[in-house]
Amino acid sequence: MGDAEKIIARTAESMSSIDAAQWDACANPGGDIAYNPFLSHAFLMALEESGSATAETGWKPYHVLVEDGQGNVTGCAPAYLKGHSQGEYVFDYGWADAWERAGGRYYPKLQVSVPFTPATGRRLLARPGPDVQQTEDQVAAALVEITNQLELSSCHMTFLPEEQWSHLGDIGFLQRTDQQFHWEDDGYGDFDGFLTALASRKRKNLKKERAKAVENDIQIEWITGTDITEDHWDAFFTFYMDTGSRKWGTPYLTRTCFSMLGEVVPDDILLIMAKRNGRYIAGAMNMIGSETLFGRYWGCTEHHDFLHFEVCYYQAIDFALSHGLKRVEAGAQGAHKLARGYVPTLTYSAHYIPNASFREAVDNYLASERRHIAADADMLLDHAPFKKTDRDTGQD
């Protein structure tokens, strides 16, 4: 076998030790693969360099790289040794409790994901070419080998695209589903076109909500790229800290992280900010992909009826339609998104558990859970706000 045919798998304990061009050639190679801002070397390194995703916060970087004999990275995966299950949005606390009650040690585990980010994206990253599937399998095999060598309880790949999830199931990973609420462009053209697709009563309610949200002389701004200043980040961080402190105790991202992201990936960021009397009172941070707008964080210092829906959901749809994006992923949870045009959408994760008996117990649980998730999604979809010819004429 020649040097060019040799395959080497290794780990890297920081993004800064990985060549950015080599990583991005696998993570965001262009062509038929949509750009995902969360997978970029710059984004992941900002999480580490800002002190947000580190060993001290329970996210020890342990990225996996597959290289050819000439040192070229052909495949990789963003991976972390996790000391807890926080910031993942795919909950395995029950698994951890069961394993530890049986005398095992669940943590650290191997987590393949983007920290603090419940957004769909490839996890097995490979350079384009005829051997993509082979390379992805090599990365998956390396993850299994690391889990076994370090005697970890498990390896978890979360928020996978369905294609990778399906293949991982074929090669022995356990399969899990959940659901989020996503908006999809069905050829609406603009926001008025989207409104036309709604059932009459739902359309009227939506219009009333939008009007109510801004009736107290509230102005909405879209801010992106180099127009985002440190003053914007100061205001937004106040919103972020308020929401984070109420929802999960300790917000995950440091103030430095936002400044770093604004410096290294400014064109990937959209701030939707609400201003009243010359002062910002609410805002949402979004990340911009080539096909998808990803809603991430929201917060406010003043409560106004329906302002949350306006800033996070309606403005996101408007931006997506204005910029040719196909969908909006509005983040985790939230059945209230359904009435705003966001429909239940399955999310996917894959899991490797070395212990046979523990694996069997989890596998049985996941089979039941998948059935429940699918039935719930079908039920919710029946309540989507769009016109149904047998129920609504569409007439105002």
VMD Tcl script that draws the C-alpha trace (Angstrom):
set ca {
  {0.00 0.00 0.00}
  {1.42 3.40 -0.97}
  {1.68 6.31 1.47}
  {-1.24 8.07 -0.20}
  {-3.48 5.08 0.59}
  {-2.68 4.86 4.29}
  {-5.42 5.99 6.63}
  {-4.57 7.54 9.99}
  {-7.12 8.43 12.64}
  {-6.16 10.80 15.43}
  {-7.69 13.18 17.93}
  {-7.12 16.88 18.53}
  {-7.79 18.56 21.86}
  {-8.39 22.02 20.42}
  {-9.63 23.53 17.20}
  {-6.61 25.81 17.23}
  {-4.38 22.77 16.63}
  {-6.31 21.87 13.45}
  {-5.62 23.60 10.15}
  {-8.71 25.69 9.40}
  {-8.63 25.12 5.64}
  {-8.36 21.35 6.09}
  {-11.27 21.26 8.53}
  {-13.50 23.50 6.42}
  {-12.76 21.45 3.30}
  {-14.64 18.64 5.07}
  {-17.17 20.67 7.05}
  {-18.30 23.19 4.43}
  {-16.90 22.12 1.07}
  {-19.56 23.81 -1.05}
  {-21.08 22.20 -4.12}
  {-24.20 20.22 -3.26}
  {-23.51 20.46 0.48}
  {-25.28 23.40 2.11}
  {-23.17 25.76 4.18}
  {-23.68 25.23 7.90}
  {-22.25 28.06 10.02}
  {-22.04 25.95 13.18}
  {-19.61 23.49 11.59}
  {-17.08 26.09 10.51}
  {-13.64 26.02 12.10}
  {-14.02 29.67 13.11}
  {-17.32 29.09 14.96}
  {-16.11 26.03 16.86}
  {-12.81 27.65 17.76}
  {-14.62 30.74 19.09}
  {-16.56 28.50 21.48}
  {-13.29 27.11 22.81}
  {-11.18 30.27 22.82}
  {-13.90 32.24 24.61}
  {-14.03 29.75 27.48}
  {-17.51 28.51 26.55}
  {-16.76 24.95 25.41}
  {-13.80 23.74 27.48}
  {-12.84 20.99 29.88}
  {-13.68 23.37 32.74}
  {-17.27 23.73 31.49}
  {-17.63 19.99 30.92}
  {-16.95 20.12 27.17}
  {-13.38 18.85 26.71}
  {-12.56 19.07 22.98}
  {-11.63 15.69 21.54}
  {-12.10 16.20 17.82}
  {-11.57 13.24 15.50}
  {-9.56 13.51 12.30}
  {-9.00 10.97 9.56}
  {-5.95 11.66 7.37}
  {-4.36 10.08 4.36}
  {-0.70 9.16 4.25}
  {0.23 12.65 3.10}
  {-1.33 14.37 6.10}
  {-4.44 15.62 4.32}
  {-7.58 15.60 6.46}
  {-10.13 13.55 4.53}
  {-12.74 13.33 7.30}
  {-13.43 14.71 10.76}
  {-16.02 15.11 13.50}
  {-16.55 17.75 16.21}
  {-16.29 15.66 19.38}
  {-16.10 16.31 23.11}
  {-15.55 14.33 26.27}
  {-18.58 15.38 28.28}
  {-18.60 15.51 32.07}
  {-22.39 16.03 32.18}
  {-25.41 16.06 29.85}
  {-26.09 19.79 29.80}
  {-26.26 21.89 26.64}
  {-27.11 18.95 24.36}
  {-30.93 19.12 24.00}
  {-31.14 15.33 23.53}
  {-31.76 14.14 27.04}
  {-30.09 11.04 28.44}
  {-30.29 11.77 32.18}
  {-32.36 8.61 32.68}
  {-29.70 6.54 30.92}
  {-27.00 8.04 33.12}
  {-29.01 7.36 36.28}
  {-29.70 3.75 35.31}
  {-26.07 3.06 34.40}
  {-24.72 4.55 37.61}
  {-27.30 2.79 39.80}
  {-26.03 -0.43 38.23}
  {-22.52 0.46 39.38}
  {-21.18 1.95 36.17}
  {-19.62 5.34 35.41}
  {-21.60 7.18 32.74}
  {-19.38 10.26 32.52}
  {-17.28 11.16 30.71}
  {-19.04 10.16 27.52}
  {-18.14 11.00 23.92}
  {-20.43 13.65 22.43}
  {-20.35 14.40 18.70}
  {-22.22 17.64 18.25}
  {-21.98 21.42 18.17}
  {-22.00 22.58 21.80}
  {-25.19 24.26 23.03}
  {-26.70 24.05 19.54}
  {-29.83 21.98 18.75}
  {-29.49 22.54 15.00}
  {-29.42 19.96 12.23}
  {-26.07 19.36 10.60}
  {-23.68 16.70 9.36}
  {-21.61 15.15 12.11}
  {-19.44 12.82 10.05}
  {-17.64 15.35 7.86}
  {-15.90 14.19 4.69}
  {-14.28 15.86 1.71}
  {-16.37 15.49 -1.46}
  {-15.34 12.73 -3.83}
  {-16.07 9.13 -4.78}
  {-15.11 7.80 -1.35}
  {-17.32 10.00 0.85}
  {-19.25 7.12 2.39}
  {-16.06 5.20 3.05}
  {-14.55 8.23 4.77}
  {-17.65 8.80 6.89}
  {-17.49 5.14 7.93}
  {-13.83 5.59 8.87}
  {-14.74 8.54 11.10}
  {-17.56 6.50 12.69}
  {-15.19 3.58 13.25}
  {-12.69 5.92 14.91}
  {-15.42 7.18 17.27}
  {-16.28 3.58 18.21}
  {-12.61 2.76 18.77}
  {-12.12 5.82 20.99}
  {-15.18 4.88 23.05}
  {-13.82 1.36 23.52}
  {-10.20 2.33 24.19}
  {-11.11 4.94 26.79}
  {-13.71 2.57 28.31}
  {-16.42 5.21 27.96}
  {-20.05 4.38 28.61}
  {-21.26 5.66 25.27}
  {-20.87 7.81 22.16}
  {-23.65 10.14 20.99}
  {-24.13 11.90 17.64}
  {-26.97 14.40 17.88}
  {-29.05 16.43 15.40}
  {-27.92 14.41 12.42}
  {-29.34 14.72 8.92}
  {-31.66 11.80 8.25}
  {-29.33 10.21 5.67}
  {-26.42 9.91 8.11}
  {-28.79 8.70 10.84}
  {-30.18 5.97 8.60}
  {-26.74 4.73 7.59}
  {-25.47 4.74 11.17}
  {-28.44 2.55 12.07}
  {-27.43 0.17 9.28}
  {-23.94 -0.19 10.75}
  {-25.08 -0.83 14.30}
  {-25.70 2.48 16.04}
  {-28.87 2.85 18.09}
  {-31.35 5.29 16.56}
  {-33.28 7.97 18.38}
  {-35.77 10.59 17.21}
  {-37.31 13.72 18.67}
  {-39.09 16.68 17.15}
  {-38.70 20.40 16.66}
  {-40.80 22.97 14.80}
  {-39.40 24.21 11.49}
  {-40.77 26.59 8.88}
  {-40.41 25.58 5.23}
  {-40.78 27.83 2.21}
  {-43.44 26.33 -0.07}
  {-42.87 28.82 -2.84}
  {-44.55 31.70 -0.99}
  {-42.46 34.46 -2.59}
  {-42.91 36.91 0.28}
  {-44.60 37.16 3.67}
  {-47.96 38.04 2.11}
  {-47.70 34.89 0.06}
  {-47.11 32.91 3.25}
  {-50.16 34.54 4.84}
  {-52.28 33.56 1.86}
  {-51.46 29.89 2.51}
  {-52.93 30.06 6.02}
  {-56.48 29.22 6.97}
  {-58.61 32.33 7.30}
  {-58.92 32.39 11.08}
  {-55.23 31.62 11.58}
  {-54.26 34.36 9.15}
  {-56.36 36.93 11.00}
  {-54.88 35.89 14.35}
  {-51.36 36.17 12.99}
  {-51.96 39.64 11.62}
  {-53.40 40.75 14.97}
  {-50.37 39.38 16.82}
  {-47.94 41.22 14.54}
  {-49.80 44.49 14.96}
  {-50.06 44.07 18.72}
  {-46.35 43.26 19.06}
  {-45.19 46.65 17.77}
  {-48.06 48.92 18.82}
  {-46.08 50.64 21.61}
  {-43.87 52.49 19.11}
  {-41.55 49.50 18.78}
  {-39.22 49.35 15.79}
  {-37.62 46.16 14.51}
  {-34.10 46.11 13.06}
  {-32.17 43.46 11.14}
  {-28.45 43.79 11.86}
  {-25.77 41.62 10.32}
  {-22.16 41.62 9.19}
  {-19.92 44.49 10.16}
  {-22.94 46.58 11.14}
  {-23.03 44.63 14.41}
  {-21.18 46.69 17.04}
  {-20.08 46.04 20.59}
  {-23.03 48.15 21.72}
  {-25.34 45.69 19.98}
  {-23.58 42.80 21.70}
  {-23.81 44.52 25.09}
  {-27.56 44.90 24.67}
  {-28.04 41.41 23.35}
  {-25.92 39.83 26.08}
  {-28.21 41.42 28.67}
  {-31.15 39.73 26.97}
  {-29.26 36.43 26.74}
  {-28.28 36.46 30.41}
  {-31.84 37.19 31.51}
  {-33.33 34.31 29.53}
  {-30.47 31.93 30.30}
  {-30.54 32.59 34.03}
  {-34.27 31.89 34.16}
  {-34.25 28.79 31.94}
  {-31.14 26.83 32.87}
  {-29.39 28.62 35.70}
  {-26.02 29.40 34.12}
  {-25.94 30.67 30.52}
  {-23.51 28.71 28.39}
  {-21.80 31.38 26.29}
  {-19.48 34.04 27.68}
  {-19.72 37.68 26.70}
  {-16.36 37.27 24.96}
  {-17.82 34.55 22.77}
  {-20.32 36.92 21.17}
  {-17.60 39.46 20.39}
  {-15.40 36.74 18.90}
  {-18.23 35.42 16.73}
  {-18.96 38.95 15.56}
  {-15.31 39.25 14.57}
  {-14.69 35.89 12.88}
  {-18.09 35.05 11.31}
  {-19.94 38.40 11.07}
  {-21.75 37.54 7.84}
  {-23.16 34.37 9.41}
  {-24.96 36.32 12.14}
  {-28.34 38.03 12.10}
  {-29.49 40.04 15.09}
  {-33.19 40.88 15.07}
  {-33.51 43.69 17.60}
  {-36.55 45.52 18.96}
  {-36.12 49.17 19.95}
  {-38.43 51.51 21.90}
  {-37.74 55.12 22.86}
  {-34.25 54.86 21.38}
  {-33.26 51.84 23.48}
  {-33.07 48.16 22.63}
  {-35.57 46.19 24.69}
  {-35.48 42.73 23.07}
  {-33.54 40.72 20.55}
  {-32.92 37.37 18.91}
  {-29.69 35.97 17.52}
  {-29.82 33.84 14.39}
  {-27.16 32.11 12.31}
  {-27.37 32.20 8.52}
  {-26.67 29.12 6.42}
  {-26.86 28.86 2.64}
  {-30.32 27.23 2.87}
  {-31.43 27.63 6.47}
  {-31.83 30.41 9.03}
  {-31.12 28.98 12.47}
  {-32.81 30.72 15.39}
  {-30.67 30.51 18.52}
  {-31.16 32.94 21.42}
  {-33.85 35.35 22.57}
  {-34.23 37.73 25.49}
  {-35.83 40.99 26.56}
  {-35.84 43.65 29.24}
  {-39.46 44.70 28.67}
  {-42.47 42.47 28.19}
  {-44.84 43.29 25.32}
  {-47.58 40.98 24.14}
  {-46.51 38.85 21.16}
  {-43.11 40.58 20.82}
  {-41.38 37.24 21.30}
  {-43.35 35.74 18.41}
  {-42.66 38.76 16.21}
  {-38.90 38.88 16.81}
  {-38.19 35.15 16.86}
  {-40.70 33.67 14.39}
  {-42.35 36.17 12.06}
  {-39.27 38.28 11.42}
  {-37.24 35.12 10.84}
  {-39.71 33.98 8.18}
  {-39.62 37.43 6.59}
  {-35.81 37.43 6.51}
  {-35.69 33.91 5.05}
  {-38.13 34.82 2.29}
  {-36.25 38.04 1.57}
  {-32.92 36.22 1.26}
  {-33.90 33.06 -0.59}
  {-33.52 30.67 2.35}
  {-35.56 27.48 2.25}
  {-36.31 27.00 5.92}
  {-36.12 28.36 9.45}
  {-35.10 26.11 12.32}
  {-36.49 27.82 15.40}
  {-34.60 25.84 18.02}
  {-35.69 23.31 20.61}
  {-39.19 22.65 21.93}
  {-42.17 25.00 21.69}
  {-45.51 23.70 20.45}
  {-46.66 27.34 20.42}
  {-44.64 27.65 17.18}
  {-47.20 25.49 15.39}
  {-49.82 28.27 15.15}
  {-47.11 30.55 13.71}
  {-46.45 28.34 10.68}
  {-43.70 26.13 12.08}
  {-44.55 22.45 11.64}
  {-43.38 19.39 13.61}
  {-40.20 18.02 12.10}
  {-38.30 14.93 13.26}
  {-34.76 15.29 14.56}
  {-32.29 12.43 14.64}
  {-29.50 11.12 16.85}
  {-27.37 7.95 16.86}
  {-25.79 6.24 19.86}
  {-23.10 3.62 20.43}
  {-23.18 1.72 23.73}
  {-20.51 -0.97 24.20}
  {-22.16 -2.83 27.10}
  {-24.50 -5.46 25.61}
  {-27.15 -5.52 28.33}
  {-27.29 -1.75 28.70}
  {-27.43 -1.44 24.92}
  {-30.36 -3.85 24.71}
  {-32.32 -1.97 27.38}
  {-31.76 1.37 25.64}
  {-32.61 -0.12 22.24}
  {-35.96 -1.37 23.54}
  {-36.73 2.02 25.04}
  {-35.84 3.84 21.82}
  {-38.13 1.64 19.71}
  {-41.07 2.66 21.87}
  {-39.97 6.29 21.97}
  {-39.73 6.50 18.16}
  {-43.30 5.29 17.80}
  {-44.53 7.84 20.33}
  {-42.62 10.71 18.67}
  {-43.97 9.81 15.22}
  {-47.56 9.60 16.46}
  {-47.25 12.92 18.28}
  {-45.84 14.62 15.19}
  {-48.72 13.30 13.07}
  {-51.25 14.53 15.61}
  {-49.70 17.99 15.79}
  {-49.50 18.26 12.02}
  {-53.29 17.93 11.88}
  {-53.42 21.24 13.77}
  {-51.08 23.16 11.47}
  {-52.48 26.59 10.50}
  {-52.49 26.02 6.77}
  {-55.57 25.79 4.59}
  {-57.34 22.44 4.45}
  {-59.78 22.24 1.56}
  {-62.23 20.09 3.49}
  {-62.20 22.37 6.53}
  {-61.56 25.90 5.32}
  {-62.47 27.74 2.16}
  {-59.67 30.24 2.61}
  {-62.12 33.10 2.35}
  {-61.81 36.05 4.72}
}
mol new
graphics top color blue
foreach p $ca { graphics top sphere $p radius 0.5 }
foreach p [lrange $ca 0 end-1] q [lrange $ca 1 end] { graphics top cylinder $p $q radius 0.2 }
display resetview
